[in-house]
Amino acid sequence: MNDIFGTDGIQIFRNRAALSPRYLPDRLIGREKQVTELASLMRPVLHHGEPANVLISGIKGTGKTTVVKFLLKQLSTNIETKDLNAVPIFINCQKISTTSKIILEILNKVSPETEVPRTGLSMGKYYRALWKALNEKRTTIIVVLDEIEALKDKNVLYELSYAGENMSIEEDIFIGIIGISDDIFFYAKAENTVLSALQYRNIIFPPYSEEEVEQILNERCKIAFVEDAVDRGVVSLCTKLSGVEHDCGKALTLLERAGTIADISNEERINEKQVLLANEEMGEKDLLTSLENLPINSKLVLLSIIRLTEELTDKITTGQIEMLYRKYCEQMGTNPLGRTSVSGIVSEFDMMGIISAPVRSRGRYGKTRLVSIRKNPKKIEDILYMDYRLKEL
């Protein structure tokens, strides 16, 4: 029987998991300071004390979640060794964002045998069920809220923080909160009452340096690939393509996808050409994902550009785009944006590389943009039509 998975061919991967965002290495390069500081704020739990509340911020790809998971893993080992009543709980707020679901998730970790309806209770009853479980189990918890900006109701931070002050939990039981956000302005925008309640310590994760990202990738290469499977220059190129802020997550994904391309092609080594192909694929995927999440007005402007490009041989103007856009708004029963806003959306698409829209002078008639499409219009149109509201246009 033929080996349809190609496992009898050339092997370049040894442990592919080492390139996954979920992989926890034995040591964290370039984050020693943050590990030490965060560990000191968690340490009181190991002595029946109260952990500090921490708010961690930094742009994407700076290792925030990896550092926290790394510390939680070691904290759990210490808790088990010392036989302590303490439970670390990790929650991704993109997946679990409502107060009731967060409480139910905590309850499931603290007291899985406690049966609480997932719907139908008042919020007060959910909180009382949680306080009762913590008191009966005599359990201290550290709740990590990753992507905390996605929380539907940030008052949950206030309620958890003030559980002790309000005598909802016993005096020797504590709740620590660790918030993680890619939005470096999140904490400035959060309600002052919430921040006051948290009495938080703020830890900012700076971007990795180019040297640090290369170090991380070289360490992962030793684990992920067989010996001599990566050409010289591959790691450096992945680092450079990760952006000016050196997004380590993107660099690792590039390396993994380049490895996949080499593996499928039955190549013995990963080279720079495969990295460039991986980067092109990633850019296309990211672009299409961003189109799916566009506001309806932006989708209508983009659809107008595509339709006009199909109908006209010459480059189109912002005036023509606005006219068709308004027609679509009328058909959908949507209030149209003003001319300045439409022009702003066109500029955004230009910056995203979807269209080319240089400004041209029309003499005494002012200026306009001459718009042409750069990306595959059919593929973009298919993405837009995934929004059922546009299918009738």
DRENLUMKOL-176411 format. One record per residue (C-alpha): y, z, x; residue number from 0; residue in one letter. Coordinates in pm, whole numbers, plus 32768, in hexadecimal, padded with zeros to 4 digits. Each point is the difference from the previous one (the first is absolute). Example, Ala and Ser with C-alpha at 12.3 -4.5 7.8 and 13.67 -1.06 7.14 Angstrom:
2
R_v_w_u_minu_gudo
R_7E3E_830C_84CE_0_A $
R_8158_7FBE_8089_1_S $
***
This chain:
393
R_v_w_u_minu_gudo
R_8000_8000_8000_0_M $
R_815C_7FA7_8080_1_N $
R_80E2_811F_8067_2_D $
R_8118_7FC4_7F02_3_I $
R_80CF_8120_808D_4_F $
R_7FFA_7F73_8161_5_G $
R_7F86_8143_809B_6_T $
R_7F1E_7F3D_80EF_7_D $
R_812D_7F55_809C_8_G $
R_8106_807B_80F6_9_I $
R_8073_8163_7FB8_10_Q $
R_8161_806F_8057_11_I $
R_8021_812E_7F18_12_F $
R_7F5F_8147_8066_13_R $
R_80A8_80F5_7F0E_14_N $
R_80EE_7F4B_7F1A_15_R $
R_8063_8145_7F51_16_A $
R_80D4_8059_8131_17_A $
R_8102_7F00_7F8A_18_L $
R_8014_808C_7E9E_19_S $
R_8135_80C5_7F8A_20_P $
R_7F0A_8113_7F99_21_R $
R_7F77_802B_8160_22_Y $
R_8053_814C_80A6_23_L $
R_7FF6_7FEC_817D_24_P $
R_7FAA_8128_80DD_25_D $
R_8162_8006_808B_26_R $
R_814C_7F84_7F7D_27_L $
R_80D1_7F39_80F5_28_I $
R_8178_802C_7FF1_29_G $
R_7FF8_810D_7EF3_30_R $
R_7FBC_813A_80CD_31_E $
R_814E_809F_7FA2_32_K $
R_7FCC_7FC8_7E8A_33_Q $
R_7E98_8080_800F_34_V $
R_806E_8140_80AF_35_T $
R_8120_803F_7F0E_36_E $
R_7F35_7FBE_7EC6_37_L $
R_7ED9_80CF_807E_38_A $
R_80E8_812A_8034_39_S $
R_8076_7FE4_7E97_40_L $
R_7E99_7FF5_7F7B_41_M $
R_7F7B_8112_80E5_42_R $
R_805E_812C_7F22_43_P $
R_7EEB_7F99_7F0D_44_V $
R_7EFF_8061_810A_45_L $
R_8089_8164_7FFF_46_H $
R_8016_8030_7E86_47_H $
R_8170_7FA2_8010_48_G $
R_80EA_7F10_7F50_49_E $
R_8017_7E9A_8084_50_P $
R_8156_7F5E_8018_51_A $
R_806A_7EE6_7F1A_52_N $
R_8034_7EC2_80C4_53_V $
R_80A3_7EB3_7FAF_54_L $
R_7F97_7EE7_80EB_55_I $
R_80C1_7EBB_8009_56_S $
R_7FFF_7EC5_80D0_57_G $
R_7FE1_7E8B_7FCC_58_I $
R_7EAD_7F60_7FBD_59_K $
R_7F10_7FF1_8125_60_G $
R_8076_8137_80BA_61_T $
R_7EBE_80C5_7FD9_62_G $
R_8071_8101_7EFD_63_K $
R_7EC8_7FFC_7F26_64_T $
R_7F16_7FE4_812B_65_T $
R_809A_8135_80A3_66_V $
R_7FE8_80CC_7EC0_67_V $
R_7E94_7F9B_7FC2_68_K $
R_7FAF_804A_816D_69_F $
R_808B_8161_7FD8_70_L $
R_7F5D_8038_7EAC_71_L $
R_7EAE_7FA8_8096_72_K $
R_802B_8104_8112_73_Q $
R_8091_80FC_7F0C_74_L $
R_7ED0_7FD9_7F1C_75_S $
R_7F18_8040_8126_76_T $
R_80BD_8140_8056_77_N $
R_7FFF_8073_7E95_78_I $
R_7E89_7FCE_7FEB_79_E $
R_7FC2_80B1_814C_80_T $
R_80D3_812D_7F9B_81_K $
R_7F74_7FFC_7E9C_82_D $
R_815C_8000_7F63_83_L $
R_805D_7FC0_7E95_84_N $
R_80E8_7EDC_8048_85_A $
R_7FEA_7E96_7F8F_86_V $
R_80C3_7ED4_8088_87_P $
R_8035_7EFA_7EF1_88_I $
R_8070_7E9B_8048_89_F $
R_809E_7F38_7EE4_90_I $
R_8088_7E9E_8010_91_N $
R_811B_7FF3_7F03_92_C $
R_7FE1_7E88_7FD6_93_Q $
R_7EAE_8044_7F5D_94_K $
R_803B_815A_7F6D_95_I $
R_816C_801C_7F9A_96_S $
R_8019_80CA_7EBC_97_T $
R_8015_817A_7FF8_98_T $
R_7EC8_802D_7F2C_99_S $
R_7F2E_7F23_80E4_100_K $
R_807C_80B8_8135_101_I $
R_7FA5_8150_7F66_102_I $
R_7EAA_7F7D_7F99_103_L $
R_7FC4_7F7E_8161_104_E $
R_8057_8154_8096_105_I $
R_7F24_80AF_7F00_106_L $
R_7EDE_7F1A_8056_107_N $
R_8019_8062_8170_108_K $
R_8034_8176_7FC2_109_V $
R_7F1A_8038_7ED7_110_S $
R_7F2F_7ECA_7FAC_111_P $
R_7F40_80BE_7EF6_112_E $
R_813D_8042_7F36_113_T $
R_800B_7F16_7ED5_114_E $
R_815C_7F94_7F96_115_V $
R_8045_7ED6_7F16_116_P $
R_80A1_7EDE_80B7_117_R $
R_80ED_7FC7_7EDC_118_T $
R_8083_80B7_7ED2_119_G $
R_807A_8146_809E_120_L $
R_8166_806E_802E_121_S $
R_8077_800E_8168_122_M $
R_8016_8179_7FEA_123_G $
R_7E8B_8017_7FB4_124_K $
R_7FAC_7F21_812A_125_Y $
R_80CA_80E4_80E5_126_Y $
R_7F62_813A_7F6E_127_R $
R_7EA5_7F70_803E_128_A $
R_8061_7FC5_816B_129_L $
R_8094_815D_8033_130_W $
R_7EC8_809B_7F65_131_K $
R_7F17_7F3E_80E6_132_A $
R_80C8_8058_8139_133_L $
R_8004_8171_7FA3_134_N $
R_7E90_8010_7FA6_135_E $
R_7F97_7F46_813B_136_K $
R_8109_80B7_80D1_137_R $
R_804D_7EB2_80A1_138_T $
R_812C_7F90_80CB_139_T $
R_8040_7E89_7FF7_140_I $
R_80BA_7F03_80D3_141_I $
R_8058_7ED6_7F24_142_V $
R_8052_7EBD_80B9_143_V $
R_80BF_7F04_7F2C_144_L $
R_7FF5_7EB1_80B1_145_D $
R_8100_7EFB_7F8D_146_E $
R_80B2_811E_7F50_147_I $
R_8116_7F17_7F8C_148_E $
R_7F0B_7F77_7EFA_149_A $
R_7FF1_814D_7F45_150_L $
R_8055_7FD0_7E90_151_K $
R_8091_815F_7FDB_152_D $
R_8071_80B5_8139_153_K $
R_8018_814A_7F42_154_N $
R_7E93_8034_805D_155_V $
R_8082_8050_815E_156_L $
R_80DD_810E_7F6D_157_Y $
R_7EE7_8097_7F2C_158_E $
R_7F08_800A_8120_159_L $
R_8101_808F_80F1_160_S $
R_8070_8113_7F14_161_Y $
R_7EA5_8069_7F85_162_A $
R_800B_8133_80DE_163_G $
R_816A_8058_7FAF_164_E $
R_7FB1_7FE7_7E8D_165_N $
R_7ECD_80DF_802C_166_M $
R_7F1D_7EEE_7F7E_167_S $
R_7F19_8034_812B_168_I $
R_7FA5_8141_80B7_169_E $
R_80D5_8071_8127_170_E $
R_7EF5_7FAE_8104_171_D $
R_7FCA_7E9D_7F7C_172_I $
R_80E3_7EE9_807B_173_F $
R_8050_7E94_7FB8_174_I $
R_807E_7F24_811A_175_G $
R_8087_7EA2_7FC4_176_I $
R_800A_7EE0_80F7_177_I $
R_80BA_7ECC_7F85_178_G $
R_7FE6_7EB1_80B3_179_I $
R_80EE_7EDF_7FC0_180_S $
R_8042_7EA6_8093_181_D $
R_815A_8014_7F62_182_D $
R_80D6_80A5_810A_183_I $
R_810E_803A_7EF7_184_F $
R_7F13_809B_7F00_185_F $
R_805B_8167_8049_186_Y $
R_8174_7FB6_7FF3_187_A $
R_7FCC_7F6A_7EA5_188_K $
R_7F1C_8113_7F79_189_A $
R_808A_8106_7F14_190_E $
R_80AA_8121_80B6_191_N $
R_7F49_8102_7F2B_192_T $
R_7EB2_7F75_8070_193_V $
R_805F_8002_816F_194_L $
R_808D_8160_7FDF_195_S $
R_7EBB_8076_7F63_196_A $
R_7F2F_7F69_8114_197_L $
R_80C7_80A6_8119_198_Q $
R_7F6B_7EEA_80CE_199_Y $
R_7FEA_7FAB_816E_200_R $
R_8051_7E93_8040_201_N $
R_7F38_7F3F_8104_202_I $
R_8070_7E9E_804E_203_I $
R_7F0B_7F0C_809D_204_F $
R_80B7_7F04_80DF_205_P $
R_7F73_7EA1_8030_206_P $
R_7EFB_7FD8_810F_207_Y $
R_8071_7F62_8146_208_S $
R_7F66_7EB7_806A_209_E $
R_7F3E_80B4_8112_210_E $
R_7F73_80FE_7F09_211_E $
R_7F85_7EF4_7F0F_212_V $
R_7F58_7F48_8120_213_E $
R_7F5B_8144_806E_214_Q $
R_7F7E_803D_7E9F_215_I $
R_7F7A_7E9E_7FDF_216_L $
R_7F58_800D_8155_217_N $
R_7F54_8146_7FA2_218_E $
R_7F87_7F6C_7EB5_219_R $
R_7F87_7EC2_80AE_220_C $
R_7F11_80D0_80D5_221_K $
R_7F63_808A_7EC2_222_I $
R_8019_7ED6_7F14_223_A $
R_7F8B_7EE1_80DE_224_F $
R_7EED_7FBE_80F8_225_V $
R_8066_7FF9_816C_226_E $
R_80DC_7EDC_8071_227_D $
R_8026_7F7B_7E9C_228_A $
R_817E_8007_8004_229_V $
R_80CB_7F0E_80D6_230_D $
R_811C_807E_80D6_231_R $
R_8143_7FDA_7F3C_232_G $
R_7F68_8039_7EA5_233_V $
R_806A_816E_7FE9_234_V $
R_815D_7FAF_8080_235_S $
R_8028_7EE6_7F00_236_L $
R_7F88_80DE_7EE0_237_C $
R_8103_8101_806A_238_T $
R_811A_7F04_8011_239_K $
R_7FA6_7F71_7EAA_240_L $
R_8000_815D_7F66_241_S $
R_817B_7FED_7FDE_242_G $
R_8130_808D_80AF_243_V $
R_7FA4_815F_7F88_244_E $
R_7E99_7FD7_807F_245_H $
R_7F36_803E_7EC3_246_D $
R_7EBB_8082_8095_247_C $
R_7F42_7FC8_7EBA_248_G $
R_8062_7E91_7FFE_249_K $
R_7F9F_7FD8_816E_250_A $
R_7EA5_8090_7FB9_251_L $
R_7FD5_7F20_7ECF_252_T $
R_8061_7ED0_80D0_253_L $
R_7EFE_805E_8105_254_L $
R_7EF3_8033_7EF7_255_E $
R_804B_7EB4_7F53_256_R $
R_8008_7F45_8149_257_A $
R_7EAA_8097_8047_258_G $
R_7F87_7F8B_7EAC_259_T $
R_8074_7E9C_8045_260_I $
R_7F4B_8002_814F_261_A $
R_7EC9_809A_7F62_262_D $
R_7FED_7EFD_7EE8_263_I $
R_802F_7EE8_80FF_264_S $
R_7EEB_8097_80D6_265_N $
R_80EE_801D_8127_266_E $
R_7FAD_80DE_8128_267_E $
R_8162_8081_802C_268_R $
R_813D_8041_7F3A_269_I $
R_8127_7F32_807D_270_N $
R_8174_7FE2_7FB8_271_E $
R_7FD0_7ECF_7F1F_272_K $
R_7F2D_80D2_7F14_273_Q $
R_810D_810D_7FFC_274_V $
R_8103_7EFB_7F9B_275_L $
R_7F1B_7F82_7EEA_276_L $
R_7FCE_8165_7F88_277_A $
R_8178_8038_7FFF_278_N $
R_8036_7EC6_7F31_279_E $
R_7EF8_806F_7F03_280_E $
R_8097_815C_7FE7_281_M $
R_815D_7F76_7FCC_282_G $
R_7F86_7F1F_7EE9_283_E $
R_7F45_811B_7F54_284_K $
R_8127_80F0_801C_285_D $
R_80E8_7EF7_7F74_286_L $
R_7F23_7FBC_7ED3_287_L $
R_7FDE_8176_7FBC_288_T $
R_817A_8026_8007_289_S $
R_8024_7EDF_7F07_290_L $
R_7F13_80AC_7F0D_291_E $
R_80E0_8135_8001_292_N $
R_814D_7F4C_7FCC_293_L $
R_80E0_8068_7EDC_294_P $
R_7FF8_7F0E_7EDB_295_I $
R_815B_7F70_804A_296_N $
R_7F9E_7FB1_8167_297_S $
R_7EC3_7F56_7F84_298_K $
R_80CB_7F2B_7F10_299_L $
R_80F2_7F97_8114_300_V $
R_7EDC_7FA2_80E3_301_L $
R_7F52_7F41_7EE9_302_L $
R_8147_7F43_7FC3_303_S $
R_800E_7F9E_8170_304_I $
R_7E99_7F82_7FFC_305_I $
R_802D_7F37_7EBE_306_R $
R_8143_7F60_807C_307_L $
R_7F5F_7FAD_814E_308_T $
R_7EE6_7F4D_7F46_309_E $
R_80F6_7F39_7F27_310_E $
R_8110_7FA5_80FC_311_L $
R_7FE2_7F48_814B_312_T $
R_8144_808B_8090_313_D $
R_803E_8167_8061_314_K $
R_8067_80D3_7ED8_315_I $
R_8135_80DB_7FD6_316_T $
R_802C_8165_7F8B_317_T $
R_80B7_7F78_7ECF_318_G $
R_7ECE_7F38_7F97_319_Q $
R_7F20_812E_803D_320_I $
R_80E1_80DE_7F2D_321_E $
R_8001_7F0B_7EDC_322_M $
R_7E83_7FE8_7FF2_323_L $
R_7FDD_8177_8037_324_Y $
R_80E1_8046_7ED3_325_R $
R_7F31_7F10_7F2E_326_K $
R_7EC4_80C1_805B_327_Y $
R_80A9_814C_7FB1_328_C $
R_805F_7F7B_7EA8_329_E $
R_7E99_7F8B_7FBF_330_Q $
R_7F7C_8159_8061_331_M $
R_810E_80C5_7F4D_332_G $
R_8070_809E_8148_333_T $
R_816B_804A_8055_334_N $
R_8060_7F21_8129_335_P $
R_809E_8086_813D_336_L $
R_8158_7F90_806E_337_G $
R_8045_7EE8_80F7_338_R $
R_8035_80F0_8124_339_T $
R_7EB3_80AC_7FC1_340_S $
R_7F46_7EB4_7FE8_341_V $
R_809F_7F92_8146_342_S $
R_7F93_814A_809B_343_G $
R_7E97_7FC5_7F94_344_I $
R_800B_7EA2_8098_345_V $
R_807B_809D_8146_346_S $
R_7EDD_80F8_7FFA_347_E $
R_7F02_7EE7_7FDC_348_F $
R_80AA_7F52_8125_349_D $
R_7FDB_813A_80D7_350_M $
R_7E91_801F_7F98_351_M $
R_7FC4_7E9E_8080_352_G $
R_7F92_7F7B_7EAB_353_I $
R_8123_7F0C_7FE8_354_I $
R_8107_7F69_80E1_355_S $
R_815B_8037_7F6F_356_A $
R_8118_7FB4_80F8_357_P $
R_8165_801F_7F7D_358_V $
R_80C1_7EB9_7FEC_359_R $
R_8172_7FCD_7FC1_360_S $
R_806A_7F27_7ED9_361_R $
R_816A_7FEC_806C_362_G $
R_80F0_806F_7EF0_363_R $
R_7ED4_8046_7F1D_364_Y $
R_7F98_8125_80D9_365_G $
R_7EA9_803C_8098_366_K $
R_7E9C_7FE0_7F85_367_T $
R_7EA0_8023_8086_368_R $
R_7F20_7ED1_802A_369_L $
R_7EA6_8084_7FB1_370_V $
R_7EAD_7F76_8065_371_S $
R_7EAA_80A5_7FF1_372_I $
R_7F50_8063_8143_373_R $
R_7EB9_8090_7F85_374_K $
R_7EEE_7F5C_7F31_375_N $
R_80A4_7FE3_7EA6_376_P $
R_7EB2_7FDC_7F4A_377_K $
R_7F7C_8143_8095_378_K $
R_8144_80B7_7FAC_379_I $
R_7FFB_7F76_7E9D_380_E $
R_7E9A_8079_7FD2_381_D $
R_8069_815D_806E_382_I $
R_8128_8001_7F10_383_L $
R_7F22_7F94_7EDF_384_Y $
R_7F2D_8136_8034_385_M $
R_811D_80A2_7F3E_386_D $
R_7F9D_7FAB_7E9A_387_Y $
R_8170_7FFC_7F95_388_R $
R_803E_7EC2_80C6_389_L $
R_7ED8_7F36_7F80_390_K $
R_80BB_7F72_7ED5_391_E $
R_8126_7F7B_80CC_392_L $
***
